[in-house]
């Protein structure tokens, strides 16, 4: 059990600094999306990433599906992690790994009604390429598969975590009030939060961030097997 925490949706340099000070392990930058508007221009994201300390991993979250485009944007931004949140062919993923072997590759598994068997097969197919997996929630009302603020059936994530030979990160509707229960049930390697620590204007709230991290860290300690 690592206790890894990623917070996604950075909107400014000041917000990034606050999250770094709070103690996050990774910052997610959603860009080239299918449903949501981007939080900031790519040029601004690049400047923020350049100023991050080594201990915090910047992660590009994208729906791009072509290796060339993904690599071009990743290199422009200067990220050290890549979260593929949309459908990507295995051939394109192999191109990514061969050309950028040191780029931490995170593959999203988006949970919707009746697709657990398909996600299990996807997990197996990607296990030699992905460095980690992330389970998230599909919203049938908006068609969005991330930053929905909605949870999914955590039992599905728990079963996927048990099957996975790679670390699994739990996302989807997490907030300071439910993250401890989610970790206790799923026993993931890490958690990811976006809207669950924001205020009504969509900015990260310092208190919510602090509460989320405190609840998550404590829950990971409780979930860790005793020696």
N, C-alpha and C positions, 0 to 999 in steps of 0.2 A: 504494500500500500504506500503510494508516494505522497498523496495529499496535494497533487498538482492542481493549481487554480488558474484558469484563463478567463480574462474579462474582455469581451468583444464590443466593438462599436465605439472606438475612441473618436472624439469629435474635435479635440484641440490639444495644443501642447500643454496647456495648464491641466487639462483633465488627465493626460498621460502622466504628468509629473505626480499628480495626486495618487494615481493608481500604483505607480512605482513605489512611492513612499508607504502606501498601505501594505505592500508586500506581495503583489501578484507575481506569478511565475511567467505568465505570457500575456501579451496584448494582441487581440485580434483586430485586423483591419479589413472589414468587408468592402470589397471593390469589384466592379464588373458584375453586378447583381442581376437577378431576373425579375424580382418583385419590388423590393424595397429601394428607396432612394439612398444614395451613398451618403455617409456621414460627413465626408470632407473630400476635397480634391486630392487626386493622386500626388500632386506636387507637394501638398502640405503633409500628407501621410509620409512621404519620403523624408521630409525635414524632421518630423517627429521621430521616425525610426532611427535616423542618424544620431539622434541625441540620447537614445536609450542606453542604460548601462548594460554591460555584458550579461549580468545575471537575469535579465528579463528578455524573453524570446519574443521577437515580433513575428506575427503569423499573418500571412495573406489568406483571407477567406474569400473564395471566388467561385463563380458558376462557369467560368471558362472551361472549355473541354478540349482544347488543342494544345499540345505540348509546347509548340513554338510561342504561342501567345502567352501561355502561363509563365514560361521561363523568361520571356522578355519583360513582363510586368514584375515578376519576382526580383529580377536583377536590378531593374530600375528603382524599385522600392528599397532594396537592400534587406529583405526579410531573411530570416533563418528558418522559418517554418511555413508550410503551405497546407491549407485545409481545402480539399476539394469537396465542395458542398453540392455540386450537381452531378449528373451522369457523365462519366468519363470512361472511354473504352480502355481496356487493359493495355492495348498496344500503345496508346498515348501515354499511359502511366509508365510503361517500361522505358519509353523515350525519356521521360522526365527523370527517372532514376538513373539512367545511364549517363545523362548529360549533367545532372546535378545530384550526385550521390550523397552529398553532405546536407542536402536540404531535407529537413524533418518533414515527412509526408504524413498527413493526417487525413483519413478518408471518412467522410460522414455517412452514416447509415440513418436514413430518415424514416421514422416509424409512422405508419398509417394503418388503417384498418385492414387486417388480413394479409399483410406482407411479411410476416415474420420469417416464413420459410425462404422467401426470396432474399431477405437480408442475411440469413444464415449462409446461403449459398454465395452471396456477394462477399461476405466476410472471409469465407474459405478461399475464394478466387483471388482476393487482394492480400492475403496474409503474407505472401513473400515480397510484396511491394510496399505496403503501408507500414509505417513505424508505429502507428497508433490508429484507433478508430474512435469516432464520436457519434453517439446516438442523439438524435434531435426529433422534434415534433412537426408533423405536417398539419397544416390548418386547412381543412376543406373549404372553409368559408372564403378565405382570401387566396388560396392556392400557394401560399408561402410555405417554405420548408425550413425556415430558420427565423429567429427573432420574432416569434409569434407570441411569446409570453404564456404559452400553453404547455402543460405537461402531457405526458403520454403514459401508457401502462408500464410502470417501472419493472414489472415482472419480465417483460420482454427484454428490456435492457439488462436485467440481471442474468437472464439466460444467455444473451449474446456475450456478456462479460465472461461468463463461465466457459463459453465455447472458444473465445478468442485467444490465440497464442501471443497476441500483442496487447499492450495496454489499451484500456477502454475509458473514454471520457464521457461523462453523462452531461447532457445539455437539455434544454427545453423546459421553460417555465420555472426554472429554479429561482429562489429568492431567499432572503435571510430566514424566513419562517419555515421553509420546507426542506432546505438543503441537508440538514442533519438527518431527517427521516429518509431522504433519497439515498444518501450515502450508506445508511444502515441497511437499507433494503437491497440496493444494487451492488454495493461494495465495488465501486469503480476505482480505477487508478487515479482519476482526476475528475474535476467538474468544470463546466463552462457556464458563464452567465452573461447576459446582454441586457435585456430590458428589466430584469428583476432587481437591479440596483440603480435604476434611474428615477428621476423626479418626473413631475407631470410634463415638463418641457423637453424631456428626453436626454437630460444631462445626468451624468453619473453623480449620485448623491454620496457625499463623504461618509455619512453615518451608515447608510445602507451597505456601502462597500465594506466598511470596517466590521459591521455586524455579520455580513456574509462570510468574510474571511475567518472571523473568530468561530462561527458556527461550523464552518467546513473543516477547519483545522482540528477542532475538538472531536468532530465526528470521525475524522480519519484516524485519530489516535485511538478512539474506542473500537473502531472496526479492524484495527491492525491485530493480527493473531499474536497471542502472548508467546514469548520465547519458552 
